Amino acid sequence: MTVSARSELASPAGASSGDRAYTPRRAARVLLVDAAGRVLLFEGFDPARPGHRYWFTPGGGLDPLESPASGAARELAEETGLRLDPAELGEPVWSDATEFSFDGVWYRQEQDFFLFRVESWRVDTTGFNDVERRSIADHRWWLPDELVASGDRFYPPELPALLTRLGLPTTAGQGEASC
């Protein structure tokens, strides 16, 4: 079953099409979870606002006519080096719509999230494109409770609750660390 939600990422509350022009975008994202129950997130920033830092899941915009699973698998390979068949992702576990600004452009993005579990994974970012190289500073594996306690900004804001609903542990020490 897919759960749906709506979040706003760096946009003013109640912004509507009449207030600003949005670029529509479809995206697919992956909740990549290791054996310790941690999710992989990238630390990024908006090139137009370098001080606006946040953590987010692997994934990104879909190519024309690309299915969400195919786009999620492509993005996962580009951003982490993990290559898999789109069918291995199964069905999305969550969907949402969000509005955000990036590099001076406002987007209204509908996105599907897929869950994929690995024993461990050593992230390889050599597949980053130019925009990713300019706007991603780091990556880290997080437990849901760590995200909440960090005080850091992360997207989607519902991520810790979503991870908990999907059965991820909420405290450290649940397994071996992965690289």
KEKE-3310 file (N, C-alpha, C; in steps of 0.2 Angstrom, whole numbers, plus 5000, padded with zeros to 4 digits):
npx = (5004:5003:5006:5000:5005:5007:5019:5029:5043:5054:5045:5034:5020:5005:5007:5002:4998:4994:5002:5015:5025:5026:5037:5032:5036:5041:5046:5057:5061:5073:5072:5085:5090:5100:5107:5107:5096:5097:5094:5100:5106:5108:5118:5113:5113:5105:5111:5108:5106:5117:5118:5107:5105:5102:5096:5093:5084:5092:5088:5078:5073:5062:5065:5058:5044:5049:5047:5042:5049:5060:5066:5070:5079:5089:5093:5098:5109:5117:5119:5124:5130:5125:5118:5103:5089:5075:5063:5066:5064:5050:5034:5030:5032:5027:5020:5021:5018:5027:5032:5045:5060:5074:5090:5085:5073:5056:5048:5035:5033:5029:5031:5037:5041:5052:5057:5072:5082:5098:5112:5124:5132:5144:5145:5146:5150:5154:5146:5139:5130:5134:5126:5123:5137:5139:5130:5129:5135:5139:5136:5127:5122:5107:5098:5080:5077:5089:5089:5078:5083:5094:5092:5094:5089:5078:5072:5059:5049:5042:5049:5056:5044:5039:5049:5049:5035:5038:5045:5058:5071:5072:5082:5100:5113:5107:5113:5127:5138:5138:5148)
npy = (4994:5011:5026:5043:5060:5077:5089:5104:5111:5122:5132:5146:5145:5140:5145:5147:5143:5155:5164:5162:5156:5139:5126:5111:5094:5077:5064:5051:5043:5035:5025:5020:5007:5000:4985:4988:4996:5009:5024:5030:5046:5061:5076:5091:5107:5122:5130:5143:5148:5145:5143:5137:5122:5104:5087:5073:5060:5048:5050:5058:5069:5062:5056:5060:5050:5040:5027:5027:5018:5014:5026:5028:5018:5021:5034:5029:5022:5031:5040:5033:5022:5009:4997:4990:4980:4988:4982:4976:4985:4985:4990:5008:5014:5025:5041:5058:5076:5090:5107:5118:5128:5129:5133:5146:5143:5139:5124:5112:5097:5080:5065:5048:5036:5023:5008:5000:4987:4984:4974:4981:4995:5003:5019:5026:5040:5044:5045:5056:5070:5087:5096:5090:5088:5101:5104:5095:5090:5080:5063:5052:5038:5036:5033:5034:5040:5047:5057:5065:5070:5077:5090:5095:5100:5090:5081:5071:5081:5072:5060:5053:5047:5040:5031:5024:5018:5009:5000:5002:5002:5012:5016:5018:5005:4994:4985:4980:4992:5000:5003)
npz = (5000:4996:5004:5005:5005:5008:5007:5010:5004:5009:5005:5006:5017:5011:4998:4982:4965:4959:4966:4963:4949:4946:4941:4935:4940:4940:4951:4958:4972:4984:4998:5005:5015:5028:5036:5049:5051:5047:5037:5021:5018:5009:5011:5006:4998:4992:4978:4975:4988:4998:5012:5016:5021:5020:5023:5012:5003:4991:4974:4961:4948:4935:4919:4903:4899:4908:4919:4937:4945:4936:4935:4949:4951:4941:4946:4959:4955:4949:4960:4971:4966:4967:4958:4951:4946:4940:4944:4956:4965:4968:4973:4976:4992:4998:4993:4989:4987:4984:4986:4981:4981:4970:4966:4961:4954:4956:4960:4958:4964:4961:4969:4971:4983:4986:4994:4998:5004:5010:5015:5018:5012:5002:4998:4982:4974:4961:4950:4951:4943:4936:4943:4955:4960:4963:4973:4983:4998:5007:5014:5024:5035:5044:5059:5062:5075:5077:5067:5071:5083:5079:5075:5063:5046:5036:5022:5016:5028:5035:5036:5048:5055:5044:5042:5054:5053:5043:5050:5054:5066:5080:5089:5093:5091:5086:5077:5067:5061:5045:5030)
capx = (5000:5006:5003:5001:5006:5009:5024:5031:5050:5057:5041:5029:5014:4999:5009:4998:5000:4993:5007:5021:5024:5029:5039:5030:5041:5039:5052:5057:5066:5074:5074:5090:5091:5105:5105:5106:5090:5098:5093:5105:5104:5113:5117:5114:5111:5103:5116:5106:5106:5122:5117:5101:5107:5096:5097:5087:5085:5094:5083:5078:5068:5061:5066:5051:5041:5052:5043:5045:5054:5066:5070:5073:5085:5094:5096:5101:5115:5121:5121:5127:5134:5121:5114:5098:5084:5069:5058:5068:5061:5043:5029:5031:5029:5025:5020:5019:5019:5030:5034:5052:5064:5081:5094:5081:5067:5051:5045:5030:5035:5025:5036:5036:5047:5053:5061:5076:5086:5104:5116:5128:5133:5149:5142:5151:5147:5157:5141:5135:5131:5137:5122:5125:5143:5139:5125:5129:5142:5141:5131:5127:5117:5104:5092:5075:5078:5095:5086:5074:5087:5099:5090:5095:5083:5078:5066:5053:5049:5038:5054:5056:5038:5038:5054:5046:5030:5040:5048:5065:5073:5072:5088:5106:5115:5103:5116:5133:5139:5140:5152)
capy = (5000:5017:5031:5049:5066:5084:5093:5110:5111:5129:5137:5149:5142:5143:5147:5144:5144:5162:5168:5161:5151:5133:5121:5104:5089:5070:5062:5045:5043:5028:5024:5014:5005:4995:4980:4992:5000:5016:5026:5034:5053:5066:5083:5096:5114:5126:5134:5150:5149:5140:5142:5133:5115:5099:5080:5071:5053:5047:5050:5064:5069:5057:5057:5059:5043:5035:5025:5029:5012:5015:5032:5027:5013:5025:5039:5026:5020:5037:5044:5028:5016:5003:4995:4985:4980:4992:4977:4974:4990:4984:4996:5013:5013:5032:5046:5065:5082:5096:5113:5120:5132:5126:5137:5151:5140:5135:5117:5108:5090:5074:5060:5041:5033:5016:5005:4995:4985:4981:4972:4987:4998:5009:5024:5028:5046:5046:5046:5063:5075:5093:5100:5086:5089:5108:5105:5089:5091:5074:5058:5048:5033:5039:5030:5039:5045:5052:5062:5069:5073:5081:5097:5096:5100:5085:5081:5075:5081:5066:5055:5048:5044:5035:5025:5020:5015:5004:4995:5003:5003:5019:5018:5015:4999:4988:4981:4982:4998:4998:5009)
capz = (5000:4996:5008:5001:5009:5005:5011:5007:5005:5008:5002:5011:5019:5007:4992:4977:4958:4958:4970:4959:4944:4947:4936:4937:4940:4943:4954:4961:4977:4987:5005:5005:5022:5029:5041:5056:5051:5045:5030:5018:5016:5007:5014:5001:4999:4986:4975:4976:4995:5001:5019:5017:5021:5022:5021:5008:5001:4984:4969:4958:4942:4930:4912:4899:4898:4912:4925:4943:4947:4932:4937:4955:4950:4938:4951:4964:4952:4948:4966:4976:4963:4968:4952:4952:4941:4943:4947:4963:4970:4970:4972:4980:4999:5000:4988:4991:4983:4988:4982:4983:4976:4969:4961:4959:4951:4960:4958:4962:4962:4964:4970:4974:4987:4986:5000:4996:5010:5009:5021:5019:5005:5002:4993:4977:4971:4955:4945:4951:4938:4938:4948:4961:4962:4965:4978:4988:5002:5011:5015:5030:5037:5050:5062:5063:5081:5076:5063:5075:5088:5076:5074:5056:5042:5031:5018:5018:5035:5038:5035:5054:5056:5039:5043:5059:5051:5039:5054:5056:5073:5082:5093:5090:5093:5083:5072:5065:5057:5038:5027)
cpx = (5004:5003:5005:5002:5007:5014:5026:5039:5052:5052:5036:5023:5009:5001:5004:5000:4999:4998:5013:5020:5029:5031:5036:5035:5039:5046:5051:5062:5067:5076:5078:5092:5096:5103:5104:5100:5091:5097:5099:5102:5110:5112:5118:5112:5109:5109:5115:5106:5110:5121:5111:5103:5102:5099:5091:5089:5088:5088:5083:5072:5068:5062:5059:5050:5045:5047:5046:5051:5060:5070:5073:5079:5090:5097:5100:5108:5120:5123:5124:5131:5130:5117:5109:5093:5078:5064:5060:5066:5054:5039:5032:5028:5026:5025:5018:5020:5022:5032:5041:5055:5071:5084:5090:5075:5063:5048:5039:5031:5031:5031:5034:5042:5047:5058:5065:5081:5092:5108:5120:5129:5138:5147:5148:5147:5150:5152:5137:5136:5133:5133:5123:5131:5143:5135:5125:5136:5144:5135:5132:5121:5114:5098:5087:5076:5084:5093:5082:5078:5092:5098:5091:5089:5084:5071:5065:5053:5046:5043:5054:5050:5037:5043:5051:5040:5032:5044:5055:5066:5073:5078:5094:5108:5111:5107:5123:5133:5141:5144:5148)
cpy = (5006:5023:5038:5055:5072:5087:5099:5111:5118:5133:5140:5145:5145:5145:5143:5146:5152:5166:5167:5156:5145:5129:5114:5099:5083:5068:5055:5045:5036:5029:5018:5013:5000:4990:4983:4996:5007:5018:5030:5041:5057:5073:5087:5103:5117:5131:5142:5152:5144:5138:5138:5125:5110:5092:5078:5064:5053:5047:5057:5064:5064:5060:5057:5052:5038:5033:5027:5024:5013:5021:5032:5023:5017:5030:5035:5024:5026:5040:5039:5023:5009:5002:4989:4986:4984:4988:4975:4979:4989:4990:5002:5012:5020:5037:5053:5070:5087:5102:5116:5124:5129:5130:5143:5149:5137:5129:5115:5101:5085:5068:5053:5039:5026:5014:5000:4994:4982:4979:4978:4989:5004:5013:5026:5034:5048:5047:5052:5067:5082:5097:5096:5087:5096:5109:5100:5089:5084:5069:5054:5043:5036:5034:5036:5043:5049:5058:5068:5073:5077:5088:5099:5096:5094:5084:5074:5075:5075:5060:5050:5044:5039:5029:5021:5016:5009:4999:4996:5004:5010:5021:5015:5009:4993:4984:4983:4988:4996:5004:5012)
cpz = (5000:5000:5005:5006:5005:5009:5007:5009:5004:5004:5007:5011:5014:5001:4986:4970:4956:4961:4966:4954:4946:4941:4938:4936:4943:4945:4957:4966:4981:4994:5006:5013:5023:5034:5048:5056:5049:5038:5027:5016:5014:5010:5008:5003:4992:4984:4976:4983:4999:5008:5021:5016:5023:5020:5017:5005:4993:4980:4966:4952:4937:4923:4908:4898:4903:4918:4932:4946:4943:4934:4944:4955:4946:4942:4956:4961:4951:4954:4971:4973:4964:4962:4953:4947:4944:4947:4954:4968:4972:4969:4977:4987:5002:4994:4991:4986:4987:4983:4985:4978:4976:4964:4957:4955:4956:4957:4962:4959:4965:4964:4973:4977:4987:4992:4997:5002:5007:5015:5023:5012:5006:4996:4988:4973:4964:4949:4946:4945:4941:4944:4955:4964:4965:4972:4983:4992:5006:5011:5021:5031:5043:5052:5062:5069:5080:5072:5067:5080:5086:5076:5067:5052:5037:5028:5016:5025:5039:5039:5042:5055:5050:5040:5049:5057:5046:5043:5055:5063:5074:5087:5091:5093:5091:5079:5071:5060:5050:5035:5021)
residu = (MET:THR:VAL:SER:ALA:ARG:SER:GLU:LEU:ALA:SER:PRO:ALA:GLY:ALA:SER:SER:GLY:ASP:ARG:ALA:TYR:THR:PRO:ARG:ARG:ALA:ALA:ARG:VAL:LEU:LEU:VAL:ASP:ALA:ALA:GLY:ARG:VAL:LEU:LEU:PHE:GLU:GLY:PHE:ASP:PRO:ALA:ARG:PRO:GLY:HIS:ARG:TYR:TRP:PHE:THR:PRO:GLY:GLY:GLY:LEU:ASP:PRO:LEU:GLU:SER:PRO:ALA:SER:GLY:ALA:ALA:ARG:GLU:LEU:ALA:GLU:GLU:THR:GLY:LEU:ARG:LEU:ASP:PRO:ALA:GLU:LEU:GLY:GLU:PRO:VAL:TRP:SER:ASP:ALA:THR:GLU:PHE:SER:PHE:ASP:GLY:VAL:TRP:TYR:ARG:GLN:GLU:GLN:ASP:PHE:PHE:LEU:PHE:ARG:VAL:GLU:SER:TRP:ARG:VAL:ASP:THR:THR:GLY:PHE:ASN:ASP:VAL:GLU:ARG:ARG:SER:ILE:ALA:ASP:HIS:ARG:TRP:TRP:LEU:PRO:ASP:GLU:LEU:VAL:ALA:SER:GLY:ASP:ARG:PHE:TYR:PRO:PRO:GLU:LEU:PRO:ALA:LEU:LEU:THR:ARG:LEU:GLY:LEU:PRO:THR:THR:ALA:GLY:GLN:GLY:GLU:ALA:SER:CYS)
# end
